[in-house]
Amino acid sequence: MQTSPIETDAVVVGAGPVGLFQVFQLGLLGIQAHIVDVLPHPGGQCVELYPDKPIYDIPGIAVCTGRELTERLLAQIAPFNARFHLGHEISGVARQSDGRFLVDAGHDLRFLTRTIFIVAGVGAFKPRSLALPGIEHHLGSQLFHDAHAPERFAAKHLVIVGGDDAALEQAIALCPNPDQPTPHAAASVTLLHRRELFQAEPARVEKIHVLCQARRMQFIAGQVSGFEATEGRITQLQVSCADGSTQALPLDALLVLLGLSPKLGPIAHWGLAMQRRQLVVDTATFTTAEPGIFAVGDINTYPGKKKLILCGFHEATLAAYGAAALLWPNDPVNVQYTTTSTQLHKRLGVDTPAQSV
Ligand SMILES: Cc1cc2nc3c(=O)[nH]c(=O)nc-3n(C[C@H](O)[C@H](O)[C@H](O)COP(=O)(O)OP(=O)(O)OC[C@H]3O[C@@H](n4cnc5c(N)ncnc54)[C@H](O)[C@@H]3O)c2cc1C
């Protein structure tokens, strides 16, 4: 039986930097939000694509990394107790007869909301897989795209596909060590990457060389060109090696770590006006053509649009005011300053400083 939808005033789709700031601006206006992201952590591109790179153009912060910016935004929105729903992809939105939207977030999570903020950036980040028809049927049984739950690989003949830090880290962590057996070690580890050059920390690359020399794992430069399955189980991969040869590689489990690629996915099919896969908005309130659905950050487009975090912050501010006007049409919301407004201090959970004479 389906559980009842969560009733709320606002659902924010996307917990990237702009989605997080959207929660802040809504909170200042007294609108509590639920925030949903398909990723298991907040931060969007900042955490997924450049967690340790410096950002220099956030106002008032001379420099911070993608991860630090996310941490600061999370601290800033803490007073508003937004409910996070991570690991959920918003797939469907349907207007109800009472004007609210029924939002489907998968895994039996639904919302009945009066406003939606699409802050989906370049789309939902999905793991890149192998372009082999039928391999997806083995997802979750023998094919995996994440390194969680290493016990899945214990005592298995494991092939890891990838050449970046994530792939090398797992190859190192899971390869067997006869001197010091660990509970999650695989029976064997083969690292497969299209060439001998890795895009990883030099120390990790060095460790891989050492482990290969010690015959604790093997490395093959090549690409998976096919697979064989018997009775619903993958038994071996066909590998086209970089030296032109082909090789059959028996295995129990396949861990594909080829990074993530963004997919706009279901949002493209919600019937909202789009230009080059971006949502067209009115720049007064950043509403889409559908009243109650706002679009801010990298997902939107308008004359002069710049895909910058700073611009997304501005858009989120005006969208919050747009939502307040929609939620309380007879009670206009005026701009208040966080420096002086006792109402905002209350919402922020800070003490109002005594008035100086
Ligand atoms: C390498 C690099 C460096 C950059 N450096 C800078 C810089 O120095 N300064 C700057 O201002 N900008 C920089 N940018 C751009 C900046 O990262 C983006 O403008 C910013 O991340 C946009 O934020 P956002 O919240 O709109 O989207 P995103 O950060 O893309 O977040 C969107 C989130 O929505 C989620 N999502 C999407 N669809 C769904 C769905 N259907 N259901 C659930 N969740 C969904 C995604 O998983 C994602 O977490 C850089 C970008 C890159 C790639």
The ligand as a MOL file (V3000), in Angstrom:
LIG
                    3D

  0  0  0     0  0            999 V3000
M  V30 BEGIN CTAB
M  V30 COUNTS 53 58 0 0 0
M  V30 BEGIN ATOM
M  V30 1 C 34.8680 22.2280 -12.8780 0
M  V30 2 C 33.8650 23.3080 -12.5460 0
M  V30 3 C 34.2960 24.4430 -11.8970 0
M  V30 4 C 33.3790 25.4620 -11.5910 0
M  V30 5 N 33.8290 26.5970 -10.9520 0
M  V30 6 C 32.9530 27.5850 -10.6600 0
M  V30 7 C 33.3930 28.7850 -10.0260 0
M  V30 8 O 34.5870 28.9720 -9.7440 0
M  V30 9 N 32.4550 29.7320 -9.7240 0
M  V30 10 C 31.1220 29.5780 -10.0460 0
M  V30 11 O 30.3340 30.4720 -9.7410 0
M  V30 12 N 30.6880 28.4520 -10.6650 0
M  V30 13 C 31.5560 27.4650 -10.9810 0
M  V30 14 N 31.1170 26.3450 -11.6390 0
M  V30 15 C 29.6880 26.2500 -11.9850 0
M  V30 16 C 28.8760 25.8730 -10.7460 0
M  V30 17 O 29.3490 24.6500 -10.1980 0
M  V30 18 C 27.4020 25.7300 -11.1050 0
M  V30 19 O 26.9540 26.9700 -11.6050 0
M  V30 20 C 26.5920 25.3470 -9.8780 0
M  V30 21 O 26.9800 24.1000 -9.3800 0
M  V30 22 C 25.1100 25.3230 -10.2160 0
M  V30 23 O 24.4440 24.9780 -9.0420 0
M  V30 24 P 22.9880 24.2950 -9.0850 0
M  V30 25 O 22.6200 24.1080 -7.6580 0
M  V30 26 O 22.1320 25.0820 -9.9890 0
M  V30 27 O 23.2000 22.8930 -9.8190 0
M  V30 28 P 24.1120 21.6130 -9.4900 0
M  V30 29 O 25.3150 21.9830 -8.7300 0
M  V30 30 O 24.2870 20.9340 -10.8100 0
M  V30 31 O 23.1730 20.7340 -8.5620 0
M  V30 32 C 21.9930 20.1670 -9.0900 0
M  V30 33 C 21.5860 18.9850 -8.2470 0
M  V30 34 O 20.2950 18.5330 -8.6620 0
M  V30 35 C 20.2500 17.1260 -8.6100 0
M  V30 36 N 19.1770 16.6580 -9.5130 0
M  V30 37 C 19.0580 16.8780 -10.8370 0
M  V30 38 N 17.9130 16.3370 -11.3150 0
M  V30 39 C 17.3070 15.7710 -10.2550 0
M  V30 40 C 16.0910 15.0390 -10.0940 0
M  V30 41 N 15.2380 14.8170 -11.1230 0
M  V30 42 N 15.7730 14.5590 -8.8610 0
M  V30 43 C 16.6080 14.7700 -7.8100 0
M  V30 44 N 17.7780 15.4610 -7.9000 0
M  V30 45 C 18.1070 15.9560 -9.1040 0
M  V30 46 C 21.6510 16.7040 -9.0440 0
M  V30 47 O 21.9570 15.3940 -8.5830 0
M  V30 48 C 22.5230 17.7900 -8.3840 0
M  V30 49 O 22.9930 17.3940 -7.1120 0
M  V30 50 C 31.9990 25.3270 -11.9540 0
M  V30 51 C 31.5760 24.1510 -12.6040 0
M  V30 52 C 32.4870 23.1590 -12.9030 0
M  V30 53 C 32.0080 21.9210 -13.6130 0
M  V30 END ATOM
M  V30 BEGIN BOND
M  V30 1 1 1 2
M  V30 2 1 2 3
M  V30 3 2 2 52
M  V30 4 2 3 4
M  V30 5 1 4 5
M  V30 6 1 4 50
M  V30 7 2 5 6
M  V30 8 1 6 7
M  V30 9 1 6 13
M  V30 10 2 7 8
M  V30 11 1 7 9
M  V30 12 1 9 10
M  V30 13 2 10 11
M  V30 14 1 10 12
M  V30 15 2 12 13
M  V30 16 1 13 14
M  V30 17 1 14 15
M  V30 18 1 14 50
M  V30 19 1 15 16
M  V30 20 1 16 17
M  V30 21 1 16 18
M  V30 22 1 18 19
M  V30 23 1 18 20
M  V30 24 1 20 21
M  V30 25 1 20 22
M  V30 26 1 22 23
M  V30 27 1 23 24
M  V30 28 2 24 25
M  V30 29 1 24 26
M  V30 30 1 24 27
M  V30 31 1 27 28
M  V30 32 2 28 29
M  V30 33 1 28 30
M  V30 34 1 28 31
M  V30 35 1 31 32
M  V30 36 1 32 33
M  V30 37 1 33 34
M  V30 38 1 33 48
M  V30 39 1 34 35
M  V30 40 1 35 36
M  V30 41 1 35 46
M  V30 42 1 36 37
M  V30 43 1 36 45
M  V30 44 2 37 38
M  V30 45 1 38 39
M  V30 46 1 39 40
M  V30 47 2 39 45
M  V30 48 1 40 41
M  V30 49 2 40 42
M  V30 50 1 42 43
M  V30 51 2 43 44
M  V30 52 1 44 45
M  V30 53 1 46 47
M  V30 54 1 46 48
M  V30 55 1 48 49
M  V30 56 2 50 51
M  V30 57 1 51 52
M  V30 58 1 52 53
M  V30 END BOND
M  V30 END CTAB
M  END
